[in-house]
């Protein structure tokens, strides 16, 4: 379609089957629709290969987007000064803080924590199933309540988790929103121009907003702080993008 873009296909359907040598040849790897365990594994390979990584998934009325560009150098729009933005790995981004989750934590993030805990439990039980099914919902809800039993967003998180687990089909409007955000961030990442997203975005049709958060968070005296210390961070730790 575009003669300036070279497209090739690699064998295999999961991160465990992608040769490390192939990943090392890339500037940026984008994973779409993988289970969270595979996202974690692929991000680890990309970090060790000094390759940028992005991941996203949509299911039912919700979707999420993750960015890990390592130590990313870029020039903000309207500036000539080069800055460095350090990204945490996926494994750190989806690690709950040592203490209660902040009250303003997005319910999609809480749902992702429960999903990852469910997938890890399946691995420990020698269940190689990769695709979520409605049968996974009771275990996922149990993990959710252990992670955020008294959290003010637990009801919303449970609704999102139920929708994601039981409505595995992708919904076109959610994919369109995520696709636009991903495309913009790919351009910023490979061109090293302007500030890429750092590092999680959640979108749901329930409120029609895309929320950007920097994860993980450090909780000290009940205050939410960006874990990356935001020493070169040019965007707010939490931002809301209104979408029609």
N, C-alpha and C positions, 0 to 999 in steps of 0.2 A: 504493500500500500504506500509506504514511504521509502523511496529509493535510497534515502540517506540513513536509514535504520536497518541494521543487520539483525535478523531474527534466526535463532536456532533452538532446537529442542533437545533436551537431555532425557535419557531413559529414567524410569522410576517415578513414583508418585508421592514420596515422603522425603523428609530431610535426611533420614538414615540411608537413603539410596543415592543421594546426590554426592558425587565424588568431591572431596575437598579440593582437588586440583582444579576442578571446574569452577568452584566458588572463588578460588584465589585469582582467577582470570577476570573477575567482575569488579566493577566499581561500586555497584549497589545491587543488593538482592531484595526482592519484594516477594513476600509470602502471603498468599491470599487463601483464606478458608481452611488453614491447617488447625488441627487440635493444638491445645496450648502446650502440651509436652513437646510436640514437634517444633513449635515456634521457639521454645526455650533452647532446644538442641541446635537448631539452625542458627539462632542468634549467637550462641557460643562459638560455633565454627566460624561465623563471619567476624566476630571480634578477634579471634586468634589469627585470622587471615588478614586483618586490617581492612575489612570490606564493610561498607555501610549496609544497614539492614532496616527494612520496614516490614510490618506485618499488619494485616487487617482481616476482619471477618464480619459478616452480616448474617443474621438469622432472625426471622420474624420482623418485629418492629424496631429492632435495635442493631447497632453495630459499633465497632471500636477500631482504633488505628493506633499503632505503636511505632516509634521511631528510635533507632539507636545508630548514631553516626560516629560513635567513639569520640575522639578528640577532634571535633569538626572545626576547621578554620573557614571563616566567611567574612564578607564585607557587607555590612548593613546598607540598606538602600539610603542613598543620599550622603554616604560617608565614604572616605577613602582609607579609613583605619581598619586593619584586619583584626578580628576578634577570634577567640577560641571558645567553643561551647562544649563542655564535657557531658556525655550522655551515660547514664547507668545502663547495665545490661537488663534484659527482660527478666531474668531471675531475681534481680534486686527490685525492679519496678513492681513485681507481683509478690513481694514479701511484705506481710502486714507489719506495722510498727510494733515495737515492744511496749504495748499498752493499748488502750482503747483506740479504735479508729476515730479520727476527728469527726465531729458532728456534720461537717459540710462535705464529707467524702461522697463522691457521686455514687449512686446505687449501682451503676453499671460496673464500677470498679469492684464493689463488694461482690457482685455476681461473678465476676471473673475470678476472684480469689476462691470462691466456692467451686467453680468449674475446675480450676487447676487442682484443688485439693481432691476433688472427685476422681480426676484422671490419674493422679498419683496413687490414690488408693487402689484403683483398678490395676495399675502396674504392680503394686505390692502384692495383690491377690492373683498375680499371673494371668490377668485378663488382658489379652492383646487387642481387644476391641478398640478401634480408633474413632469410629463414628458414633456420635451421641444418639441415643434413642430415648423416647419417653420413659422407658423403664429406668433410666438413670435419675429421674427427677427426685424420688424420695431420698436417695443418698446425697444428691446435690443440695437439697433443702436442709438436710441434717447438717452438712458441712457449713452451710450459710448461717444457720442458727448458732453454731459453735463459734464462728468467726465474729459475728455481730449480733449477739443475742439481744442486747439492749440498745442497739443503735437506732436513732430516730428515722433512718432511711431504710430500715429492714423490710418494711412492707413494700416499698417501691422496688427494693432489690429482689425480693421474692417474686414480685410480678414480672420483672425483667428476666430473672432466672427461669421462671416457668415458661415464658414466651420463647426464650432462646432454646431451651431443651426440648420443648414439645413442638415448636414450629421451626424445624431446621431449614425449611426452604427460605431462600433469599428473597427479599421484597424489593422490587425495582426502585422505588423512591429512595430507600435507604442506601442501596448500592450506588445510585446516582450521586447522592451527597458525598459518600465516602470516596467515590472515584474522583470527583472534582478536587477534594482535599488532598488525596494522594498524589494526583497529577501535579498540582501546584508545588507540593513539597519535594517531589522528585526533581523538578526543574531547579528549585532553590538548592537542593543538596548537590546535584552534579555540577551546577554552575558556580557554587560557593558564593552566591549572591543573595542577599537578604537573609533574614533570620528564619531557619526552619522550625517546625513545631517541636516543642520539648515538653513531654515526650509521649503523652497519652491523650487521645481524643475519644470522646463518647458521643454517640448520637442516638436519640430515640424519638419515635413518632409521638410518644406520650406528651412531650413538651415542645417538640419541634426545634430544639436547640442543640448545637454542637458545643460541648464543654471540653476545654483543654486544661489538663492538670499535669503538673510535674510530679512523677512518682519515682521512688518511694518518698514518703514524708517522714520527718523526724518530729516526734511529739515530745515537747518539753513544757512542763507546767500547763498542759492543756492547750498549748499554742501550736498551730500547724505551720511548719516551715519547710521550704523546699530542700530536699536532701542534697541536691547538688550545690547548695550554698549560694547559688545564683550570683557568683562573682563576676561572670560575664553574661549573665542571663539578661536578655533584652526584652522579654515578654513577661507578663504577670504569671505567677505560679498557677493561677486559675483564671480562665477567661471564658466568656460566653459569646458565641457567635449566633446571632439570630438568623434563622433560615425560614424563608416562606415556603 
